[in-house]
Amino acid sequence: MKMLNFADTTEKVSSLALGCLPFGTKMDTASSFAQLDYYLEQGGNFLDTANNYSFWEENGNGGESERVLGKWFSERKTRDRVFLATKLGAFPTVSREEFFSYKGDPWADCTEGLSRKTILQAVDNSLERLGTDRIDLLYAHVDDRTTDQAETLEALNDVVKAGKVRYIGCSNFKVWRLARAREISRARGWAEYKAVQMFHTYLQSEKYAATGMGDQMGDELFDYARSGEGVTLLGYTPLLWGSYTRPEKYDEIDRLKAFVRPQNTERRKRLNALASETGWSVNQVIYAWMLSSDPAVIPLVAVSKMEHLAEDLAAADYRLSDAQMAYLNAPLD
């Protein structure tokens, strides 16, 4: 599997990251281990989880994915072979029922946030569940506007200084908040955010549509990343819950209605045309589009079936030509 530089460091990470969100809830331990083993065999080394995965499932309370990974590290002795990313800040502080019936923004009002106390305790909790002494990449999962950024960043710097975390990143942040955070860290000699993880897929939703996925990665973030700031971009939910190849998903998932628009009909035609031209699947074209962008966006691959994982990982080395990228990205009315 092709390896990419991580931010402005000497680290090498695989061009497709394995999303571990379903482990321990939608997938049992044996199935999770099978995916992890296969991913490692194919040359992958970049694992992505979070402390709240997956509290929204009926059999989940949060922490299940980290525990499965901890068990895999223990049984397979694989910890030193992977670049391990996890997240904090979005663990729920209320029950699942209260969270999803909340009338405001539950991600802002009903989660642990990014206070110093929360960060120090959440890091220790994740280390315990993961059965490891360090986290390679720790994300601030959701921005916390109620906590001063300096408090958050100092706490993150302290866990880096303590050797519990190697690098820090952020997820679901506005670009100006990312830029401001890095300015604060740089001025004080603290660890800086080196990775940004956002919702990223080829189809575009209506502006301000209620997708439940946060902002889509856009030109502003690409401009920032291209400006020599030394950040790695990662995109989650790139295949829109399988809807590129399974149209029945539009009847099953309400948030997909935000992607029903004439512009996306044209985008689908372009995807299909390139799939026919290259001999790749539509999903593989999407991954190639992400990896061929400037800068590259590392896709997070999270699937429940091994055959889908094999198809996805086959695209790890696929790249599109400048002409093919221009065709996919040509403006639409």
C-alpha positions in Angstrom: 0.0 0.0 0.0 1.3 3.4 -0.9 2.5 5.4 2.1 2.2 9.2 2.5 4.0 11.7 4.7 2.1 12.6 7.8 1.9 16.4 8.0 5.4 17.9 8.2 6.9 15.0 10.2 9.0 12.0 9.1 6.1 9.7 9.9 4.7 7.5 7.1 1.0 6.6 7.1 -0.9 4.4 4.6 -3.0 6.1 1.9 -6.2 4.6 3.2 -7.0 4.7 7.0 -9.0 1.9 8.5 -12.1 3.4 10.3 -12.8 1.3 13.4 -16.1 2.9 14.2 -18.2 -0.3 13.9 -15.9 -2.5 16.0 -17.5 -3.9 19.1 -21.1 -2.7 18.1 -22.1 -3.4 14.5 -19.2 -5.9 14.2 -18.3 -8.5 16.8 -14.8 -9.1 18.0 -14.0 -11.9 15.6 -15.1 -9.9 12.5 -13.2 -6.9 13.7 -10.1 -8.9 14.2 -10.4 -10.3 10.7 -10.6 -6.8 9.2 -7.6 -5.6 11.2 -5.5 -8.6 10.3 -6.4 -8.2 6.6 -5.7 -4.5 6.6 -2.3 -5.1 8.2 -1.5 -7.9 5.7 -2.2 -5.5 2.8 0.3 -3.0 4.2 -2.0 -0.6 6.1 -0.9 1.0 9.3 -3.3 3.9 10.0 -6.1 3.0 12.4 -8.8 5.5 13.3 -11.2 5.3 16.3 -12.7 7.5 19.0 -13.6 7.3 22.6 -17.3 7.6 21.8 -17.6 4.9 19.2 -20.3 3.8 19.0 -22.6 5.1 21.7 -25.5 5.6 19.2 -25.9 1.9 18.5 -28.3 -0.1 20.6 -25.5 -2.2 22.1 -23.1 0.7 22.5 -22.3 3.1 25.3 -19.0 4.4 23.9 -15.5 2.9 24.2 -16.4 -0.4 22.5 -14.1 0.3 19.5 -11.2 1.2 21.6 -11.6 -2.0 23.7 -11.6 -4.2 20.6 -8.4 -2.5 19.4 -6.9 -3.0 22.9 -7.7 -6.7 22.8 -6.3 -7.0 19.2 -3.1 -5.3 20.2 -2.7 -7.7 23.2 -3.5 -10.9 21.3 -1.7 -10.1 18.1 1.2 -8.1 19.5 0.6 -5.5 16.8 0.7 -2.2 18.6 4.1 -1.2 17.3 3.1 -1.9 13.7 0.4 0.8 13.5 -0.2 4.5 13.7 -3.0 4.8 16.1 -5.5 7.7 16.1 -8.3 8.3 18.5 -10.5 11.2 19.5 -11.9 12.9 22.6 -14.4 15.6 23.3 -17.6 14.1 21.9 -18.3 11.4 24.5 -22.0 11.9 25.6 -22.8 13.2 29.0 -26.5 12.1 28.8 -28.3 8.9 27.8 -28.6 7.9 24.2 -32.3 8.7 24.3 -31.7 12.1 25.8 -29.0 12.9 23.3 -31.1 12.2 20.2 -34.2 13.9 21.6 -32.4 17.0 22.6 -33.9 20.1 20.9 -30.7 22.0 20.5 -27.3 20.9 19.3 -26.4 17.8 21.3 -22.9 17.6 20.0 -22.2 21.0 21.5 -24.4 20.8 24.6 -24.5 17.1 25.6 -20.9 16.0 25.2 -17.8 16.1 27.4 -16.1 19.1 25.6 -12.5 20.1 25.6 -11.7 21.4 29.1 -8.4 20.6 30.7 -10.0 18.3 33.2 -11.8 16.4 30.5 -8.8 16.0 28.3 -6.5 14.7 31.0 -9.1 12.2 32.2 -10.2 11.1 28.7 -6.7 10.5 27.5 -6.1 8.2 30.5 -9.4 6.4 29.9 -8.5 5.8 26.2 -5.1 4.5 27.0 -6.6 2.0 29.4 -9.2 0.8 27.0 -6.6 0.6 24.2 -4.1 -1.2 26.4 -1.2 1.0 25.3 1.1 3.6 26.7 0.7 6.2 23.9 -1.6 7.5 21.2 0.0 8.4 18.0 -2.6 11.0 16.9 -5.2 12.5 19.3 -8.0 14.5 17.8 -10.2 17.1 19.4 -13.3 15.5 18.0 -15.8 18.4 17.9 -15.0 22.1 18.6 -15.9 23.3 22.0 -16.8 27.0 21.9 -17.4 27.2 25.7 -13.8 26.5 26.6 -11.0 28.9 25.9 -8.8 27.6 23.2 -5.7 28.2 25.2 -6.9 26.0 28.0 -7.6 23.2 25.5 -4.3 23.6 23.7 -2.3 23.7 26.8 -3.8 20.5 28.1 -3.2 18.8 24.8 0.4 20.0 24.9 0.8 18.6 28.4 -0.3 15.1 27.3 2.2 15.3 24.5 5.0 16.4 26.9 4.0 13.5 29.2 4.6 11.1 26.3 1.0 9.9 26.3 0.3 11.4 22.9 2.7 12.0 20.0 0.7 14.3 17.7 -2.6 16.2 17.9 -5.3 17.0 15.4 -8.8 18.3 15.2 -12.1 17.2 13.6 -15.2 19.1 12.6 -13.5 22.5 13.1 -14.1 25.7 11.2 -11.0 26.7 9.3 -10.7 30.0 11.2 -10.8 28.1 14.5 -8.1 25.7 13.2 -5.9 28.7 12.1 -6.5 30.5 15.4 -5.6 27.4 17.4 -2.4 26.9 15.5 -1.4 30.6 16.0 -1.9 30.2 19.8 0.2 27.0 19.9 2.9 28.4 17.7 3.2 31.6 19.8 3.6 29.6 23.0 5.7 26.8 21.7 3.0 24.2 22.2 2.1 21.2 20.0 0.1 22.2 17.0 -2.8 20.5 15.2 -1.2 18.4 12.4 -4.3 16.7 11.1 -7.8 17.8 10.2 -10.6 15.3 9.8 -13.8 16.4 8.1 -16.8 15.0 6.2 -15.7 14.6 2.6 -17.4 13.0 -0.4 -17.8 13.7 -4.1 -21.5 14.6 -4.1 -22.3 18.0 -2.6 -25.2 18.7 -0.3 -27.4 21.8 -0.5 -25.7 24.6 1.5 -26.6 24.5 5.2 -28.5 21.2 4.6 -29.1 19.1 7.7 -26.8 16.2 6.9 -25.9 15.5 10.5 -22.3 15.2 9.4 -20.8 18.6 10.1 -19.4 20.8 7.3 -18.1 19.2 4.1 -14.5 19.8 3.4 -14.2 22.8 1.1 -12.0 25.1 -0.8 -11.1 27.2 2.2 -9.6 24.2 4.0 -7.8 23.1 0.8 -6.3 26.6 0.5 -5.2 26.6 4.1 -3.5 23.2 3.7 -1.8 24.2 0.5 -0.3 27.3 2.1 2.5 25.4 3.7 0.8 24.9 7.1 1.9 21.3 7.4 -1.4 19.5 8.0 -2.7 16.2 6.8 -6.3 16.0 5.6 -8.6 13.0 6.2 -12.1 12.5 5.0 -14.8 10.5 6.7 -18.0 9.0 5.2 -16.5 9.3 1.6 -19.0 6.8 0.2 -22.1 8.3 1.8 -23.2 5.1 3.5 -22.9 3.0 0.4 -25.4 5.2 -1.6 -23.2 5.6 -4.6 -23.8 2.0 -5.6 -27.0 1.2 -3.6 -29.7 3.7 -4.5 -32.1 2.0 -2.0 -30.1 3.8 0.7 -31.9 7.0 -0.3 -35.1 5.5 1.1 -33.5 4.2 4.2 -31.4 7.2 5.3 -33.2 10.6 5.7 -30.0 12.7 5.6 -29.3 11.6 2.1 -32.2 13.8 0.9 -29.8 16.7 1.2 -27.9 15.3 -1.7 -30.8 15.0 -4.1 -30.1 17.8 -6.5 -29.6 18.3 -10.3 -25.9 19.0 -9.8 -25.4 15.6 -8.3 -27.1 13.9 -11.2 -24.3 15.3 -13.4 -21.6 14.4 -10.8 -22.9 10.8 -10.9 -22.6 10.7 -14.7 -19.0 11.9 -14.4 -18.2 9.2 -11.9 -19.8 6.5 -14.0 -17.9 7.7 -17.1 -14.6 7.5 -15.3 -15.4 4.1 -13.8 -16.0 2.9 -17.3 -12.9 4.5 -18.7 -10.6 3.2 -15.9 -12.2 -0.2 -15.2 -12.5 0.7 -11.6 -15.6 0.7 -9.5 -17.4 3.9 -8.7 -16.2 3.7 -5.1 -12.6 3.3 -6.2 -12.9 6.3 -8.5 -14.0 8.3 -5.4 -11.0 7.2 -3.4 -8.7 8.0 -6.4 -10.3 11.5 -6.6 -9.6 12.1 -2.9 -6.0 10.8 -3.1 -5.3 12.8 -6.4 -6.5 16.1 -5.0 -4.1 18.9 -4.0 -3.4 18.3 -1.2 -4.3 14.6 -1.0 -7.2 13.6 1.3 -6.7 10.3 3.1 -10.0 8.4 3.0 -11.4 6.7 6.1 -12.6 3.3 5.1 -15.2 1.8 7.4 -17.1 -1.2 6.2 -18.8 -4.2 7.7 -18.0 -6.8 4.9 -14.6 -8.2 4.0 -15.3 -8.1 0.3 -16.0 -4.3 0.5 -12.8 -3.8 2.4 -10.8 -5.7 -0.2 -12.3 -3.5 -3.0 -11.5 -0.4 -1.0 -7.9 -1.3 -0.2 -7.3 -2.2 -3.9 -7.8 1.6 -4.6 -5.0 2.6 -2.2 -2.5 3.1 -5.1 -5.0 4.5 -7.7 -4.5 8.0 -8.9 -6.3 10.1 -11.6 -4.6 12.2 -14.2 -4.8 16.0 -14.2 -7.3 15.8 -17.1 -9.5 13.3 -15.2 -9.4 15.4 -12.1 -10.4 18.5 -14.1 -13.3 16.6 -15.6 -14.6 15.5 -12.2 -14.1 19.0 -10.6 -15.5 21.1 -13.5 -17.9 23.7 -12.2 -21.6 23.1 -12.3 -24.4 25.7 -12.3 
